[in-house]
Amino acid sequence: MLAQLRSFAMLSPLQFLQRDARHFQILFLGIFLIYGTLELQWDTEWIRYFTLMGTCLIVQTVFIEWKGMPWTALKSAAITGLGLCLLFHATSISTLVLAASIAISSKFLVRIKGKHVLNPANIGIVGALLLADDAWVSPGQWGSGPALVFLVAAAGLMVLLRVGRIDTSVAFLLTFSLLDLGRTVLYLGWGMDVWAHRLMNGSLLLFTFFMITDPMTTPNATKARIVWSILIAVITFAISTFAYIHTAPVWALAVLCSITPILDLAFKGERFSWLPGTNDNSSTGSTGTHGRSGVPSMTSSIIPIKP
Amino acid sequence: MRTNRLLAIAAICAAGSASAFCGFYVAKADATLFNDRSEVILVRDGQRTIITMSNDFKGNVKDFAMVIPVPTILQRNDIRIVERRVFGALDAYSAPRLVEYWDENPCQRWEYAENEMLMDVMPTKSTGMSRLFKEKATKDYGVTIEAQYSVGEYDILILGAKESNGLEQWLLDNGYKIPTTAHDVLDPYIKSGLKFFVVKVDLERMQQSGFEFLRPIQVAFESEKFMLPIRLGMANSSGVQDMIVYAFTRTGRVECVNYRTVKVPSDRNIPLFTKEKFGPFYKDLFDRNWKQEGKNAIALEYAWNVTPSWDGMKCDPCVGPPPMPAEFAEAGVDWALPQGGGGQVFFTRLHVRYGREKFPQDLFFQVTPNTENFQARYILTHPAEGDLSCSAGQDYLETLFYKRTREMDELYALTGWDLSNDRKYMEEVKGKMSPERRNGLEMPYAPVDGPNDDGGNDGGGSGIPTMIMILGLAALLIGVFMQRSAREPQMN
């Protein structure tokens, strides 16, 4: 661990960010949280943030110990935790713990051929919405506007260029915007500004650039991902437009995640890996400069958290 | 220090005990402050929505006509006329409030005074009279009269339409004055399957009834749509309009799903002299806050559990009595009444200032399980009186001086008022201090000399630098990233 820290300390901040796309994600989701708190006047609910982040990290630690994974896998839990902080609300601590626990444990408990099936933050939200009566999502909390589009899309693109999941976002956004254009502007006859206002909704953008793009739960092959994203967009459009369910994207994603394994069977593609060469990622062949060896043994001395 | 301690006591009192009344209510900023406003009571229970609309129509009642898109064909029982005073009662209960506290003289030790407020309950009775009448449709405009009712002083039609031109023509031919811009929104509403609830006043019945003002109309329907169609009303008005929404649900707060719902600044300590101009204070505060939020956010002004059977505190301090069974009955909150099961009721007050430019979409809402209480509350603190020459008294004055400086800063930040003529508020404290204490004061950095920079078009106040900083950072990172990735091979 010390050697690892030393190696990080020798990196410039930029090199550190470059090392793993998850660093970018953590940075940007953190910026969004600060932006929401300072600029959008969200309630600063420290208890909620600590509970969600803490539970995600603790549950991940338990599984890391159990499965003997490298400690770098904690970064994924931090991303899931930040994602929940940005989207999920509940009045009781127990519901927050429930959502975070479902989110992280789903990664380890629901696996097909060694790949987890469900998008962690999404299934955490859906699970808590179904199981608890004090959970909710606030689709309006981000507002809607061009600045938001720039901020979320720019940050999202940086991560996506790196992890190669830009096809997912583009296919989803394109399909959804065209369907909505057809319905809102061409059929109903609203002005273009109504359409733009619907598309510039911050929650939708966050979902587009940061949630459905999770490389671990999207189909491996590009073609499959595009089909998959289009289906999410169609379902989202249908249930938001005709059933007035304002949290439509999270439900659509939950449904589509469950067919990812089928798409993976039908379309062959290389599985994604955050850090090629370490044992929490598997099949990509490249080790390159990003692979590290001996991570588990180095980290085994800092395991303070037991369930 | 003493002041702080007392305020701390007050804050604990406010947060905790069920019966103690903290502070003394002195003023409220009610909805009548805002011109060009409308008030709506929104009750949502499962898929059932009850909307009560009050309007401040100021012209000749014979010109009054109202067209409201509704999701279903309303039955006669779904339409009621209610007494206007239910709005007054809800407004009085939930309006932004000013409270005052008194500092203790550290040289004398006085008891902290508490005041109780009497709850004044006015019983009301619901009304509902009906008489059906007939109206002839002379031409075929593609308009169907789905139903027609005569309720109170109003003649009501429920229209279904195939296309907007016909509907528009029908309305014009039948003496309804509609703005030319209404055409843009009628079509989308027709295609969304909405019906049109069309209201006119029957002058004869209005005279018979003896009512001077138009009474609020209430409609109830079952629909998954929980929304307020503001676009049609917008056509009537240039610029911006204010709407106060009083919402009742079983579970918790109501919030908007396609615009931000933001709390108005609350629990701020402001200078004593604001007491005399609390109305203008809140009006300017609201206006400034609305601009700072980008003119497209909805303000939360009040949120509280008002369950009749719940014995917790229903307001703190109360500026008006909490809603009583009479108000629940009037508003349509059936489940709150003993015969309706006496279930939980949560009340939300939202203040929407909307205009065509920033509010292109109708307002869609959702009911959340969020039961956190909130009120717009502003605090005045009276200084200790009497001889303050003792050492503790001088300490108190020093604290008071800095406290007042902060109050002035706060007032400036909230309203943007020019406070250069109000420096005496701090000077009078200095006057009571001994010369050496006075010389030891650090001069405040208070922006009280600054001119009022509250321009009409400032979109951002303090928010803009944050925004620019964040966007700048993102842009910088993107640039660096692009440059780097051009040099380095892709990782995967």
Interface residues (C-beta under 8 A of the other chain):
Chain A: L14 L17 Q18 A21 L27 F28 I31 I34 Y35 L38 E39 L40 Q41 D43 H89 A90 T91 D133 D134 A135 W136 S138 P139 G140 Q141 W142 G143 S144 G145 A147 F150 L151 A154 A155 L157 M158 L161 R162 V163 G164 Y187 L188 G189 W190 G191 D193 V194 A196 H197 R198 N201 A243 Y244 H246 F272 S273 P276 T284 S286 G288 H290
Chain B: D184 D187 P188 K191 S192 E224 K225 F226 T251 G252 E255 C256 V257 N258 Y259 R260 T261 V262 K263 E293 G294 N296 A297 P360 Q361 F364 Q366 T368 P369 N370 T371 E372 G463 T466 M467 I470 L471 L473 A474 A475 L477 I478 V480 F481 R484 S485 E488 Q490 M491 N492
